[in-house]
Amino acid sequence: RVFDPPKEQLFFPSTKDPVALSGLTIRSRHPERGHDYRPTPCQLFQWTLAGIDYDFSKLTFVDHGAGKGRVLLLAAEHPFAAVGGIEFAEELHDDAAMNIAQYPRSHMRCRNVECVLGDATEVGPPEGEAIHYFFNPFSREAFAEVLNNIVVSYRDKPRRLYLVLVDPIATDLLDESGVFARVEIPANERLKIRLFSPYDVAIYRTLA
């Protein structure tokens, strides 16, 4: 996180500190499935995106467990077709909405950015090609439900989809899905992640 301050100064409210869910208002039938808010290190996000060799302008970026909107706005600095987040804690969602509203537009190559208040297990994936981003936002059970929604959508309409998992807990579900194959992160970025990040990263893409 030593690389975070130049980006963090662009956010208000601040995104840098963890937040426990226990004191927040949760919009979900299963609040116990959620994990506390942790910010993705800014440079780790950039190294991770380097593992996706595809035209970003064809992709929608979706952050499951968007928190205060840090990853949404880091993604918006790239030319995605759209950037969307799902957050089930009202206070975090409100902070994300405020950050989206005030983020310097000169830094944004994608200005179609939105965060939805709701439970990720109840929000279907976008119909087009997309990156789905997970920084271990919820339990294995919740992840399995979200993954099933994505797989069902893919089988109905085969297309290029990526799943990015930071601090992953359920890669076996992806390996067993019959839909996703693991992507090798380029050697330089893989080395940086190994040396400078406390988190493992796994990237998967659909076979289409």
Accessible surface in RSA format (square Angstrom, percent):
REM  Atomic radii and reference values for relative SASA: ProtOr
REM  Chains: A
REM  Algorithm: Lee & Richards
REM  Probe-radius: 1.40
REM  Slices: 20
REM RES _ NUM      All-atoms   Total-Side   Main-Chain    Non-polar    All polar
REM                ABS   REL    ABS   REL    ABS   REL    ABS   REL    ABS   REL
RES ARG A   1   128.86  54.1  92.42  47.1  36.44  86.8  46.50  63.6  82.36  49.9
RES VAL A   2   129.20  85.0 103.03  93.3  26.17  63.1 110.89  96.3  18.31  49.7
RES PHE A   3   100.71  50.4  86.67  53.7  14.04  36.5  91.34  55.4   9.36  26.8
RES ASP A   4     7.76   5.4   7.76   7.7   0.00   0.0   6.28  14.8   1.48   1.5
RES PRO A   5    81.48  59.4  74.52  67.9   6.96  25.3  78.35  64.7   3.13  19.4
RES PRO A   6    86.58  63.1  78.16  71.2   8.42  30.6  81.97  67.7   4.61  28.7
RES LYS A   7    53.94  26.3  53.94  33.1   0.00   0.0  35.50  32.0  18.44  19.6
RES GLU A   8    18.03  10.4  15.98  12.1   2.05   4.9  15.38  29.7   2.65   2.2
RES GLN A   9   143.50  80.2 104.27  76.2  39.24  93.4  39.64  84.4 103.86  78.8
RES LEU A  10    33.14  18.5  26.89  19.2   6.25  15.7  31.10  21.8   2.04   5.5
RES PHE A  11    10.85   5.4   0.00   0.0  10.85  28.2   0.29   0.2  10.56  30.2
RES PHE A  12   147.09  73.6 147.09  91.1   0.00   0.0 147.09  89.2   0.00   0.0
RES PRO A  13    27.07  19.7  25.31  23.1   1.76   6.4  27.07  22.4   0.00   0.0
RES SER A  14    45.31  38.3  39.54  52.8   5.78  13.3  39.22  83.5   6.09   8.5
RES THR A  15     0.00   0.0   0.00   0.0   0.00   0.0   0.00   0.0   0.00   0.0
RES LYS A  16   108.71  53.0 100.97  62.0   7.75  18.4  66.62  60.0  42.09  44.8
RES ASP A  17    73.27  51.3  72.76  72.4   0.51   1.2  22.71  53.4  50.56  50.4
RES PRO A  18    93.19  67.9  75.22  68.6  17.98  65.3  75.37  62.2  17.82 110.8
RES VAL A  19    36.41  24.0  31.39  28.4   5.03  12.1  36.36  31.6   0.06   0.2
RES ALA A  20    53.78  49.5  41.60  64.2  12.18  27.7  42.04  59.2  11.74  31.1
RES LEU A  21    18.74  10.4  15.86  11.3   2.88   7.2  15.86  11.1   2.88   7.7
RES SER A  22   114.41  96.7  67.91  90.6  46.50 107.1  60.95 129.8  53.46  74.9
RES GLY A  23    69.05  85.1   0.00   N/A  69.05  85.1  39.59 108.6  29.46  66.0
RES LEU A  24    35.08  19.5  17.67  12.6  17.41  43.8  19.06  13.4  16.02  43.1
RES THR A  25    66.59  47.4  61.26  62.1   5.33  12.7  41.87  56.2  24.71  37.4
RES ILE A  26    40.17  22.9  14.39  10.7  25.78  62.1  14.39  10.4  25.78  70.0
RES ARG A  27   125.40  52.6 116.72  59.5   8.68  20.7  37.26  50.9  88.13  53.4
RES SER A  28    28.65  24.2   1.12   1.5  27.54  63.4   8.13  17.3  20.52  28.7
RES ARG A  29   181.82  76.3 152.82  77.9  29.01  69.1  78.34 107.1 103.49  62.7
RES HIS A  30    63.33  34.6  62.65  43.5   0.68   1.7  41.49  42.8  21.84  25.4
RES PRO A  31    64.39  46.9  56.74  51.7   7.65  27.8  56.99  47.1   7.40  46.0
RES GLU A  32   130.49  74.9  95.03  71.9  35.47  84.4  76.64 148.2  53.85  44.0
RES ARG A  33    49.48  20.8  47.88  24.4   1.60   3.8  15.05  20.6  34.43  20.9
RES GLY A  34    13.97  17.2   0.00   N/A  13.97  17.2   0.27   0.7  13.70  30.7
RES HIS A  35    68.29  37.3  56.91  39.6  11.37  29.1  41.28  42.5  27.00  31.4
RES ASP A  36    78.93  55.3  67.23  66.9  11.69  27.6  16.71  39.3  62.22  62.1
RES TYR A  37    21.22   9.9  13.52   7.7   7.71  20.1  21.07  15.8   0.15   0.2
RES ARG A  38    73.29  30.8  62.22  31.7  11.07  26.4  33.49  45.8  39.80  24.1
RES PRO A  39     2.14   1.6   0.51   0.5   1.63   5.9   2.14   1.8   0.00   0.0
RES THR A  40     4.13   2.9   1.93   2.0   2.20   5.2   0.08   0.1   4.05   6.1
RES PRO A  41    11.01   8.0  11.01  10.0   0.00   0.0  11.01   9.1   0.00   0.0
RES CYS A  42     5.47   4.1   5.44   6.1   0.03   0.1   5.47  13.9   0.00   0.0
RES GLN A  43    57.12  31.9  56.12  41.0   1.01   2.4   8.37  17.8  48.76  37.0
RES LEU A  44     2.46   1.4   1.70   1.2   0.77   1.9   1.70   1.2   0.77   2.1
RES PHE A  45     0.76   0.4   0.34   0.2   0.42   1.1   0.76   0.5   0.00   0.0
RES GLN A  46    47.02  26.3  39.72  29.0   7.29  17.4  28.82  61.3  18.19  13.8
RES TRP A  47    22.68   9.1  22.15  10.7   0.53   1.2  18.81  10.0   3.87   6.3
RES THR A  48     0.92   0.7   0.92   0.9   0.00   0.0   0.79   1.1   0.13   0.2
RES LEU A  49     7.23   4.0   5.45   3.9   1.78   4.5   5.67   4.0   1.56   4.2
RES ALA A  50    48.98  45.0  21.92  33.8  27.06  61.6  35.37  49.8  13.62  36.1
RES GLY A  51     4.63   5.7   0.00   N/A   4.63   5.7   0.55   1.5   4.08   9.1
RES ILE A  52     8.97   5.1   0.00   0.0   8.97  21.6   0.12   0.1   8.85  24.0
RES ASP A  53   140.10  98.1 117.35 116.8  22.74  53.8  40.89  96.2  99.21  98.9
RES TYR A  54    58.57  27.3  37.35  21.3  21.22  55.2  32.72  24.6  25.85  31.9
RES ASP A  55    70.31  49.3  56.53  56.3  13.78  32.6  29.04  68.4  41.27  41.2
RES PHE A  56    29.49  14.8  25.81  16.0   3.68   9.6  25.81  15.6   3.68  10.5
RES SER A  57    59.44  50.2  46.00  61.4  13.44  31.0  32.34  68.9  27.10  38.0
RES LYS A  58   121.63  59.3 101.69  62.4  19.94  47.5  58.63  52.8  63.00  67.1
RES LEU A  59     0.00   0.0   0.00   0.0   0.00   0.0   0.00   0.0   0.00   0.0
RES THR A  60    29.78  21.2  29.48  29.9   0.29   0.7  11.26  15.1  18.51  28.0
RES PHE A  61     0.10   0.1   0.10   0.1   0.00   0.0   0.10   0.1   0.00   0.0
RES VAL A  62    11.75   7.7  11.75  10.6   0.00   0.0  11.75  10.2   0.00   0.0
RES ASP A  63     5.47   3.8   5.47   5.4   0.00   0.0   0.00   0.0   5.47   5.5
RES HIS A  64     5.27   2.9   4.85   3.4   0.43   1.1   4.85   5.0   0.43   0.5
RES GLY A  65    32.54  40.1   0.00   N/A  32.54  40.1  12.80  35.1  19.74  44.2
RES ALA A  66     5.18   4.8   0.00   0.0   5.18  11.8   0.54   0.8   4.64  12.3
RES GLY A  67     1.85   2.3   0.00   N/A   1.85   2.3   1.85   5.1   0.00   0.0
RES LYS A  68    26.47  12.9  26.30  16.1   0.16   0.4   2.24   2.0  24.22  25.8
RES GLY A  69     0.00   0.0   0.00   N/A   0.00   0.0   0.00   0.0   0.00   0.0
RES ARG A  70     4.82   2.0   3.73   1.9   1.09   2.6   3.59   4.9   1.23   0.7
RES VAL A  71     8.22   5.4   6.98   6.3   1.24   3.0   6.98   6.1   1.24   3.4
RES LEU A  72     0.00   0.0   0.00   0.0   0.00   0.0   0.00   0.0   0.00   0.0
RES LEU A  73     0.00   0.0   0.00   0.0   0.00   0.0   0.00   0.0   0.00   0.0
RES LEU A  74     0.09   0.1   0.09   0.1   0.00   0.0   0.09   0.1   0.00   0.0
RES ALA A  75     0.00   0.0   0.00   0.0   0.00   0.0   0.00   0.0   0.00   0.0
RES ALA A  76     0.00   0.0   0.00   0.0   0.00   0.0   0.00   0.0   0.00   0.0
RES GLU A  77    27.01  15.5  18.12  13.7   8.89  21.2   8.98  17.4  18.03  14.7
RES HIS A  78    39.75  21.7  39.75  27.6   0.00   0.0  28.06  28.9  11.69  13.6
RES PRO A  79    44.32  32.3  40.76  37.2   3.56  13.0  41.93  34.6   2.39  14.9
RES PHE A  80     8.10   4.1   0.00   0.0   8.10  21.1   0.00   0.0   8.10  23.2
RES ALA A  81    57.55  52.9  31.40  48.5  26.15  59.5  41.25  58.1  16.30  43.2
RES ALA A  82    21.74  20.0  21.74  33.6   0.00   0.0  21.74  30.6   0.00   0.0
RES VAL A  83     3.24   2.1   0.00   0.0   3.24   7.8   0.52   0.5   2.71   7.4
RES GLY A  84    19.23  23.7   0.00   N/A  19.23  23.7  19.07  52.3   0.17   0.4
RES GLY A  85     2.56   3.2   0.00   N/A   2.56   3.2   0.00   0.0   2.56   5.7
RES ILE A  86    11.16   6.4  10.37   7.7   0.80   1.9  10.37   7.5   0.80   2.2
RES GLU A  87     8.29   4.8   7.25   5.5   1.03   2.5   1.13   2.2   7.16   5.8
RES PHE A  88    32.58  16.3  30.46  18.9   2.11   5.5  30.46  18.5   2.11   6.1
RES ALA A  89     0.00   0.0   0.00   0.0   0.00   0.0   0.00   0.0   0.00   0.0
RES GLU A  90    48.05  27.6  48.05  36.4   0.00   0.0   6.17  11.9  41.88  34.2
RES GLU A  91    68.95  39.6  65.79  49.8   3.16   7.5  49.10  95.0  19.85  16.2
RES LEU A  92     5.35   3.0   5.35   3.8   0.00   0.0   5.35   3.8   0.00   0.0
RES HIS A  93    30.43  16.6  30.43  21.2   0.00   0.0  25.37  26.1   5.06   5.9
RES ASP A  94    83.52  58.5  78.83  78.5   4.69  11.1  25.90  60.9  57.62  57.5
RES ASP A  95    33.18  23.2  33.18  33.0   0.00   0.0   0.00   0.0  33.18  33.1
RES ALA A  96     0.00   0.0   0.00   0.0   0.00   0.0   0.00   0.0   0.00   0.0
RES ALA A  97    45.87  42.2  38.35  59.2   7.53  17.1  41.03  57.8   4.84  12.8
RES MET A  98    97.86  50.7  91.89  60.8   5.97  14.2  87.85  74.7  10.00  13.3
RES ASN A  99     0.00   0.0   0.00   0.0   0.00   0.0   0.00   0.0   0.00   0.0
RES ILE A 100    20.80  11.8  20.80  15.5   0.00   0.0  20.80  15.0   0.00   0.0
RES ALA A 101    75.46  69.4  48.32  74.6  27.14  61.7  53.71  75.6  21.75  57.6
RES GLN A 102    71.70  40.1  48.65  35.6  23.05  54.9  40.56  86.3  31.13  23.6
RES TYR A 103     2.75   1.3   0.00   0.0   2.75   7.2   0.00   0.0   2.75   3.4
RES PRO A 104    43.65  31.8  33.31  30.4  10.34  37.6  43.65  36.0   0.00   0.0
RES ARG A 105    90.97  38.2  85.08  43.4   5.89  14.0  42.87  58.6  48.10  29.2
RES SER A 106   105.00  88.7  62.46  83.4  42.54  98.0  54.16 115.3  50.84  71.2
RES HIS A 107    73.83  40.4  61.23  42.6  12.60  32.2  40.75  42.0  33.08  38.5
RES MET A 108    11.62   6.0   0.75   0.5  10.87  25.9   1.02   0.9  10.60  14.0
RES ARG A 109   167.68  70.4 134.07  68.3  33.60  80.0  47.70  65.2 119.97  72.7
RES CYS A 110     6.65   5.0   2.02   2.3   4.63  10.9   4.63  11.7   2.02   2.2
RES ARG A 111   154.53  64.9 125.41  63.9  29.12  69.3  45.85  62.7 108.68  65.9
RES ASN A 112    92.67  63.9  83.72  80.9   8.95  21.5  26.88  64.7  65.78  63.6
RES VAL A 113    19.33  12.7   0.84   0.8  18.50  44.6   0.85   0.7  18.48  50.1
RES GLU A 114   110.63  63.5 107.41  81.3   3.23   7.7  33.25  64.3  77.38  63.2
RES CYS A 115    14.19  10.7   0.52   0.6  13.67  32.1   0.52   1.3  13.67  14.7
RES VAL A 116    63.64  41.9  60.07  54.4   3.57   8.6  63.64  55.3   0.00   0.0
RES LEU A 117    47.74  26.6  26.04  18.6  21.69  54.5  26.04  18.3  21.69  58.4
RES GLY A 118    13.78  17.0   0.00   N/A  13.78  17.0  13.37  36.7   0.41   0.9
RES ASP A 119    16.50  11.6  13.26  13.2   3.24   7.7   1.70   4.0  14.80  14.8
RES ALA A 120     7.76   7.1   3.85   5.9   3.91   8.9   3.85   5.4   3.91  10.4
RES THR A 121    20.77  14.8   8.36   8.5  12.41  29.6   3.93   5.3  16.84  25.5
RES GLU A 122   104.93  60.2  66.42  50.3  38.50  91.7  37.77  73.1  67.16  54.8
RES VAL A 123    49.84  32.8  41.68  37.7   8.16  19.7  44.65  38.8   5.19  14.1
RES GLY A 124    53.44  65.9   0.00   N/A  53.44  65.9  26.52  72.8  26.92  60.3
RES PRO A 125    29.34  21.4  10.09   9.2  19.25  70.0  14.63  12.1  14.71  91.4
RES PRO A 126    41.01  29.9  28.16  25.7  12.86  46.7  40.53  33.5   0.49   3.0
RES GLU A 127   136.68  78.5 130.53  98.8   6.15  14.6  49.11  95.0  87.57  71.5
RES GLY A 128    33.27  41.0   0.00   N/A  33.27  41.0  27.78  76.2   5.49  12.3
RES GLU A 129    45.13  25.9  39.70  30.0   5.42  12.9  14.82  28.7  30.31  24.7
RES ALA A 130     0.01   0.0   0.01   0.0   0.00   0.0   0.01   0.0   0.00   0.0
RES ILE A 131     0.00   0.0   0.00   0.0   0.00   0.0   0.00   0.0   0.00   0.0
RES HIS A 132     0.21   0.1   0.21   0.1   0.00   0.0   0.09   0.1   0.12   0.1
RES TYR A 133     2.04   1.0   2.04   1.2   0.00   0.0   1.84   1.4   0.20   0.2
RES PHE A 134     3.30   1.6   3.05   1.9   0.25   0.6   3.05   1.8   0.25   0.7
RES PHE A 135    20.85  10.4  13.34   8.3   7.51  19.5  13.34   8.1   7.51  21.5
RES ASN A 136    23.58  16.3  15.52  15.0   8.06  19.4   5.43  13.1  18.15  17.5
RES PRO A 137    22.33  16.3   9.37   8.5  12.97  47.1  16.36  13.5   5.97  37.1
RES PHE A 138    20.90  10.5  19.75  12.2   1.15   3.0  19.75  12.0   1.15   3.3
RES SER A 139    21.04  17.8  19.00  25.4   2.04   4.7  20.99  44.7   0.05   0.1
RES ARG A 140    95.02  39.9  93.08  47.4   1.94   4.6  43.33  59.2  51.68  31.3
RES GLU A 141   103.55  59.5  97.61  73.8   5.94  14.1  51.16  99.0  52.39  42.8
RES ALA A 142     3.04   2.8   3.04   4.7   0.00   0.0   3.04   4.3   0.00   0.0
RES PHE A 143     8.40   4.2   8.40   5.2   0.00   0.0   8.40   5.1   0.00   0.0
RES ALA A 144    38.62  35.5  32.62  50.3   6.00  13.6  33.58  47.3   5.04  13.4
RES GLU A 145    72.43  41.6  67.61  51.1   4.83  11.5  34.83  67.4  37.60  30.7
RES VAL A 146     3.38   2.2   3.38   3.1   0.00   0.0   3.38   2.9   0.00   0.0
RES LEU A 147    10.11   5.6  10.04   7.2   0.07   0.2  10.11   7.1   0.00   0.0
RES ASN A 148    84.84  58.5  81.03  78.3   3.81   9.2  19.01  45.7  65.83  63.6
RES ASN A 149    46.08  31.8  40.56  39.2   5.52  13.3   9.86  23.7  36.22  35.0
RES ILE A 150     1.64   0.9   1.64   1.2   0.00   0.0   1.64   1.2   0.00   0.0
RES VAL A 151    10.86   7.1  10.86   9.8   0.00   0.0  10.86   9.4   0.00   0.0
RES VAL A 152    86.51  56.9  83.93  76.0   2.58   6.2  85.31  74.1   1.20   3.3
RES SER A 153    26.00  22.0  18.28  24.4   7.71  17.8  15.37  32.7  10.62  14.9
RES TYR A 154    22.12  10.3  22.12  12.6   0.00   0.0  12.31   9.2   9.82  12.1
RES ARG A 155   151.34  63.5 125.81  64.1  25.52  60.8  52.73  72.1  98.60  59.8
RES ASP A 156   126.09  88.3  93.52  93.1  32.57  77.0  23.97  56.4 102.13 101.9
RES LYS A 157   102.34  49.9 100.80  61.8   1.54   3.7  70.89  63.8  31.46  33.5
RES PRO A 158    87.38  63.7  67.11  61.2  20.27  73.7  67.11  55.4  20.27 126.0
RES ARG A 159    16.09   6.8   9.16   4.7   6.93  16.5  15.44  21.1   0.65   0.4
RES ARG A 160    45.29  19.0  43.44  22.1   1.84   4.4   3.50   4.8  41.78  25.3
RES LEU A 161     0.02   0.0   0.02   0.0   0.00   0.0   0.02   0.0   0.00   0.0
RES TYR A 162     5.90   2.8   5.90   3.4   0.00   0.0   2.12   1.6   3.77   4.7
RES LEU A 163     0.03   0.0   0.03   0.0   0.00   0.0   0.03   0.0   0.00   0.0
RES VAL A 164     0.48   0.3   0.48   0.4   0.00   0.0   0.48   0.4   0.00   0.0
RES LEU A 165     5.22   2.9   5.22   3.7   0.00   0.0   5.22   3.7   0.00   0.0
RES VAL A 166     0.59   0.4   0.40   0.4   0.19   0.4   0.40   0.3   0.19   0.5
RES ASP A 167    42.00  29.4  41.66  41.5   0.33   0.8   0.44   1.0  41.56  41.4
RES PRO A 168    33.31  24.3   8.74   8.0  24.57  89.3  11.67   9.6  21.64 134.5
RES ILE A 169    77.26  44.0  47.50  35.4  29.76  71.7  56.98  41.0  20.29  55.0
RES ALA A 170     0.73   0.7   0.20   0.3   0.53   1.2   0.49   0.7   0.23   0.6
RES THR A 171    35.46  25.2  33.58  34.0   1.87   4.5   5.46   7.3  29.99  45.3
RES ASP A 172    54.37  38.1  51.92  51.7   2.45   5.8  34.97  82.3  19.41  19.4
RES LEU A 173    37.79  21.0  33.15  23.7   4.64  11.7  33.86  23.8   3.93  10.6
RES LEU A 174     0.00   0.0   0.00   0.0   0.00   0.0   0.00   0.0   0.00   0.0
RES ASP A 175    90.99  63.7  61.60  61.3  29.39  69.5  27.51  64.8  63.48  63.3
RES GLU A 176   132.23  75.9  97.32  73.6  34.91  83.1  49.09  95.0  83.14  67.9
RES SER A 177    18.92  16.0   3.19   4.3  15.73  36.2  13.76  29.3   5.17   7.2
RES GLY A 178    60.36  74.4   0.00   N/A  60.36  74.4  40.11 110.1  20.25  45.4
RES VAL A 179     5.03   3.3   4.05   3.7   0.98   2.4   5.01   4.4   0.02   0.1
RES PHE A 180    12.72   6.4   0.00   0.0  12.72  33.1   0.00   0.0  12.72  36.4
RES ALA A 181    43.78  40.3  38.28  59.1   5.50  12.5  43.78  61.7   0.00   0.0
RES ARG A 182   132.26  55.5 101.25  51.6  31.01  73.8  41.55  56.8  90.71  55.0
RES VAL A 183    31.19  20.5  24.48  22.2   6.71  16.2  28.17  24.5   3.02   8.2
RES GLU A 184   128.88  74.0 109.33  82.7  19.56  46.6  56.29 108.9  72.59  59.3
RES ILE A 185    12.65   7.2  10.92   8.1   1.73   4.2  10.92   7.9   1.73   4.7
RES PRO A 186    57.58  42.0  46.01  41.9  11.57  42.1  57.58  47.5   0.00   0.0
RES ALA A 187    65.07  59.8  54.08  83.5  10.99  25.0  54.42  76.6  10.66  28.2
RES ASN A 188   104.90  72.3 101.47  98.1   3.43   8.3  11.29  27.2  93.61  90.5
RES GLU A 189    30.71  17.6  30.71  23.2   0.00   0.0   0.63   1.2  30.08  24.6
RES ARG A 190    78.20  32.8  77.28  39.4   0.92   2.2  29.02  39.7  49.18  29.8
RES LEU A 191    90.84  50.6  89.83  64.3   1.01   2.5  90.37  63.5   0.47   1.3
RES LYS A 192    76.16  37.2  76.07  46.7   0.09   0.2  39.99  36.0  36.17  38.5
RES ILE A 193    11.85   6.7  11.28   8.4   0.57   1.4  11.28   8.1   0.57   1.6
RES ARG A 194   164.04  68.9 136.21  69.4  27.83  66.3  63.11  86.3 100.93  61.2
RES LEU A 195   114.98  64.0  83.54  59.8  31.44  79.0  85.36  59.9  29.62  79.7
RES PHE A 196   126.87  63.5  96.22  59.6  30.65  79.8 102.85  62.4  24.02  68.7
RES SER A 197    18.85  15.9   1.99   2.7  16.86  38.8   4.54   9.7  14.31  20.0
RES PRO A 198   109.48  79.8  65.37  59.6  44.12 160.4  79.47  65.6  30.02 186.5
RES TYR A 199    26.94  12.6  22.01  12.5   4.93  12.8  14.45  10.9  12.49  15.4
RES ASP A 200    86.74  60.8  76.50  76.1  10.24  24.2  33.06  77.8  53.68  53.5
RES VAL A 201     6.25   4.1   0.37   0.3   5.88  14.2   0.37   0.3   5.88  15.9
RES ALA A 202     0.49   0.5   0.00   0.0   0.49   1.1   0.49   0.7   0.00   0.0
RES ILE A 203     0.32   0.2   0.00   0.0   0.32   0.8   0.00   0.0   0.32   0.9
RES TYR A 204     1.14   0.5   1.14   0.6   0.00   0.0   0.25   0.2   0.89   1.1
RES ARG A 205    69.07  29.0  69.07  35.2   0.00   0.0  18.92  25.9  50.16  30.4
RES THR A 206     0.32   0.2   0.00   0.0   0.32   0.8   0.00   0.0   0.32   0.5
RES LEU A 207   116.26  64.7  88.15  63.1  28.12  70.7  91.30  64.1  24.96  67.2
RES ALA A 208    52.80  48.5  15.81  24.4  36.98  84.1  52.08  73.3   0.71   1.9
END  Absolute sums over single chains surface
CHAIN  1 A     9498.3       7481.3       2017.0       5243.0       4255.2
END  Absolute sums over all chains
TOTAL          9498.3       7481.3       2017.0       5243.0       4255.2
